[in-house]
Amino acid sequence: MNYSIKKNKICAVLPFYNEEKNIEKVTEQTLNFVDLIIAVNDGSTDNSAEKISHLENVILINHDKNTGKGAALRTGFIKSMELGSEFTLTLDADGQHEPGLIPKFLERLKDYDIVIGNRLHDMKTMPLPRRLSNKLTSKLLSAKTGLKIFDSQSGFRAFRTEVLEKILPENNGFEAESEMIIKAARKNLKIGFVNIPTIYGNDESKMESVKAIKGFIKILLS
């Protein structure tokens, strides 16, 4: 790990678990648009961490065991706040998100507290189960919050770092991303969206469907 820059205005939180195939490329591309990356290794058992340990402007934080995406995000958010960043982005390490779109997210933060990537404007390449899941959860969260939530499950997001303390997730799983939307709505934070492409590779999803559904229901009823 090398951290050489003096300023930290734009910080990206990159949670990962066994992503040695894609993480180096994603990290290098993301560094073109941010000052610092906080990469949170959520108990990987492969060589993911080693793939990025040599990169400058990357802070690598290791969890001893796989705790869940929500836990990894929380670790990264807390570190970003400690470092005094102005803006904090999140994106997935599996190559599903295009780092080149980061400037669009930052531009939207001029008018919003949180900006979420919306894949549901074009779902042709999204697998049917994910398409149905995303549409259903987005509709349910829209009803819950009274806001139009276009894509509740998107992990490509940008935040004014100052609002993170109000919406830090308490849940450790994938439901944490929905939890943050509900908390943001309750705090009357402004949520905007940016259309992003749907990119899926051949890798198996790390989301356990039954566990994710149970977690989402718990959040919805909270």
TAWO-V10617 format. One record per residue. N is the residue number from 1. RES is the residue in one small letter. SS is DSSP state (H for helix, E for strand, L for the rest). OMEGA is omega in whole degrees, 0 to 359 (999 if undefined). Layout:
n | res | ss | omega
N | RES | SS | OMEGA
N | RES | SS | OMEGA
This chain:
n | res | ss | omega
1 | m | L | 175
2 | n | E | 179
3 | y | L | 190
4 | s | L | 186
5 | i | L | 183
6 | k | L | 180
7 | k | L | 177
8 | n | L | 179
9 | k | L | 183
10 | i | E | 184
11 | c | E | 175
12 | a | E | 174
13 | v | E | 184
14 | l | E | 177
15 | p | E | 179
16 | f | E | 176
17 | y | L | 179
18 | n | L | 181
19 | e | L | 184
20 | e | L | 181
21 | k | L | 189
22 | n | L | 195
23 | i | H | 181
24 | e | H | 180
25 | k | H | 180
26 | v | H | 181
27 | t | H | 181
28 | e | H | 179
29 | q | H | 181
30 | t | H | 180
31 | l | L | 177
32 | n | L | 188
33 | f | L | 182
34 | v | L | 178
35 | d | L | 187
36 | l | E | 172
37 | i | E | 170
38 | i | E | 182
39 | a | E | 183
40 | v | E | 180
41 | n | E | 185
42 | d | E | 174
43 | g | L | 180
44 | s | L | 178
45 | t | L | 177
46 | d | L | 183
47 | n | L | 182
48 | s | H | 184
49 | a | H | 181
50 | e | H | 182
51 | k | H | 184
52 | i | H | 186
53 | s | L | 182
54 | h | L | 187
55 | l | L | 176
56 | e | E | 178
57 | n | L | 174
58 | v | E | 173
59 | i | E | 182
60 | l | E | 178
61 | i | E | 184
62 | n | E | 168
63 | h | E | 182
64 | d | L | 180
65 | k | L | 180
66 | n | L | 185
67 | t | L | 180
68 | g | L | 184
69 | k | H | 180
70 | g | H | 179
71 | a | H | 179
72 | a | H | 177
73 | l | H | 181
74 | r | H | 178
75 | t | H | 181
76 | g | H | 180
77 | f | H | 180
78 | i | H | 179
79 | k | H | 178
80 | s | H | 178
81 | m | H | 179
82 | e | H | 183
83 | l | L | 175
84 | g | L | 178
85 | s | L | 179
86 | e | L | 180
87 | f | E | 179
88 | t | E | 177
89 | l | E | 171
90 | t | E | 172
91 | l | L | 184
92 | d | L | 185
93 | a | L | 185
94 | d | L | 178
95 | g | L | 180
96 | q | L | 183
97 | h | L | 183
98 | e | L | 181
99 | p | H | 180
100 | g | H | 179
101 | l | H | 182
102 | i | H | 178
103 | p | H | 178
104 | k | H | 178
105 | f | H | 182
106 | l | H | 178
107 | e | H | 180
108 | r | H | 179
109 | l | L | 173
110 | k | L | 184
111 | d | L | 185
112 | y | L | 175
113 | d | L | 182
114 | i | E | 176
115 | v | E | 184
116 | i | E | 176
117 | g | E | 182
118 | n | E | 178
119 | r | L | 189
120 | l | L | 175
121 | h | L | 179
122 | d | L | 188
123 | m | L | 185
124 | k | L | 183
125 | t | L | 180
126 | m | L | 178
127 | p | L | 185
128 | l | H | 180
129 | p | H | 179
130 | r | H | 179
131 | r | H | 180
132 | l | H | 180
133 | s | H | 182
134 | n | H | 180
135 | k | H | 182
136 | l | H | 182
137 | t | H | 178
138 | s | H | 177
139 | k | H | 181
140 | l | H | 178
141 | l | H | 176
142 | s | H | 178
143 | a | H | 181
144 | k | H | 187
145 | t | H | 185
146 | g | L | 178
147 | l | L | 175
148 | k | L | 179
149 | i | L | 186
150 | f | L | 184
151 | d | L | 186
152 | s | L | 187
153 | q | L | 182
154 | s | L | 178
155 | g | L | 178
156 | f | L | 187
157 | r | E | 175
158 | a | E | 184
159 | f | E | 160
160 | r | E | 187
161 | t | H | 182
162 | e | H | 182
163 | v | H | 186
164 | l | H | 181
165 | e | H | 182
166 | k | H | 188
167 | i | H | 180
168 | l | L | 181
169 | p | L | 175
170 | e | L | 180
171 | n | L | 186
172 | n | L | 186
173 | g | L | 180
174 | f | L | 180
175 | e | L | 180
176 | a | H | 181
177 | e | H | 175
178 | s | H | 178
179 | e | H | 181
180 | m | H | 178
181 | i | H | 180
182 | i | H | 179
183 | k | H | 179
184 | a | H | 179
185 | a | H | 180
186 | r | H | 179
187 | k | L | 180
188 | n | L | 176
189 | l | L | 182
190 | k | L | 182
191 | i | E | 178
192 | g | E | 183
193 | f | E | 175
194 | v | E | 177
195 | n | E | 178
196 | i | L | 179
197 | p | L | 174
198 | t | L | 182
199 | i | L | 176
200 | y | L | 176
201 | g | L | 180
202 | n | L | 182
203 | d | L | 179
204 | e | L | 180
205 | s | L | 179
206 | k | L | 179
207 | m | L | 176
208 | e | L | 191
209 | s | H | 183
210 | v | H | 180
211 | k | H | 180
212 | a | H | 179
213 | i | H | 179
214 | k | H | 180
215 | g | H | 180
216 | f | H | 179
217 | i | H | 179
218 | k | H | 179
219 | i | H | 183
220 | l | H | 182
221 | l | L | 184
222 | s | L | 999
